[in-house]
Amino acid sequence: MITIYHNPRCRKSRAGLAYLESKGVDFTIRNYFREPLTAEELKDVLKKLGLPAREMIRTQEAEYKSLYKGKELSEEEWVQAIVAHPKLLKRPVVVKDDKAVWADPPENMDILF
């Protein structure tokens, strides 16, 4: 099953969703603002991405600038930052089985098909 971690207010996330819809595959949408990820879920997604949490941080967000900019945090601290402030997670993230991609641009998800 394919899951897209989606923010409907984000242009890039909507583009990823439209691209996924154009593929004609079954998928589920997880609005991670309404249904936030737990630390364990986020760690699982990051493992599937093959990336540390720091590389999935949106540095242009106000929360990043006011709370985290210039700080050296551990992996666990970055995970906790994303859990506390879901807006910090780059989006959309698309997961299929044991693989995941940051779908910006949307064509990045082609490796999952």
N, C-alpha and C positions, 0 to 999 in steps of 0.2 A: 504494500500500500504506500502511496505517496502522500506526504503531508507538507503543506505550505504553511510556514509560520508567517503570519500576515498582519499588516497594519493597514486597514482600509483608508486611513487618512494620508497615507504615503504614496506619492506618485510612482516611485520605483516598485513598491510592493504591488500596487494595482497593475503595473505593466507586467510583473512576473506572474500574477494571477491570470491575466488575459492570455499570456503566452502559454501557460499551462492548460488553460481551457481550450486553446487552439490545437493542442496536441490530441485531444479527444480521449484522454486517459482518465481513469477514476482516481480521485484524490479527495482528501479532506482538507478543510481550512481550519487552522487554529489561529484565532485572533488572540495573540498573546498579551494583549492589553486587558481583554475581558477574562481570559483564562491564563494567568501568568505562569511561566515556567518555574518549576521548583529548581533548586540548585542541582539536584541529581539529574533532572531532565535536561537542563542546560549543559551539564558536563557530558551527558550522553551525546547531545547534538554536536558539541565541540569536538568530541572524539571522532564522530562520523565526518566532520568537516576536516579533521586533521590539523586544526588550528588552535593556538592558545586563545584564551578569552580576550586578551588585550588586542588581538588583531581583528576582533569582531566588534570593537567599540566605535560608535559614531562620535567622532571628536568635535563635530560642529554643534552638538547639543549643549544647551545652557547648563544642564546638570553636569556634563563632563567638564565644561569650562570652570564652573564654580566649585565643584567638589573634587575633581580628579586630575585636572591638567597639571603636568609637571611632577606628579607623584609617581614613585616607584612602588607598585603594588605586587603582591604575590598572585599566583594564578587563582587561588581561593578567594582573595580579596576582589579580584576583577569579576569573578563569578558572582560574588555577593553584590557587587555594584550593579551588575546587569539585572539580577533578581530584584533588587530594590528599585531600580530605575529601568524598566523594560525598554524605554525609548532609546537607551544607549545601544541596543543590539542592532547591528546592521541587518537590513532586510531587503528583500525577503530571503528566508532560508528555506530550502526545499530538501526534504529527507525522503529517501527511498531505501528501505531495508537497512543495510549497514553503511550507506553512503549518504553524504549531504553536500550541498553546494550553496554558496551565497549567490543568488540568482540576479546579480547586477553586473553585466547586462543579463536579461532573461535567457539568452542563448546558453549561458553557463550551465543551465539545467539539462542540456542535451546529453551530457555524459551519463545521465541517469536513465536514459531510454535505450 
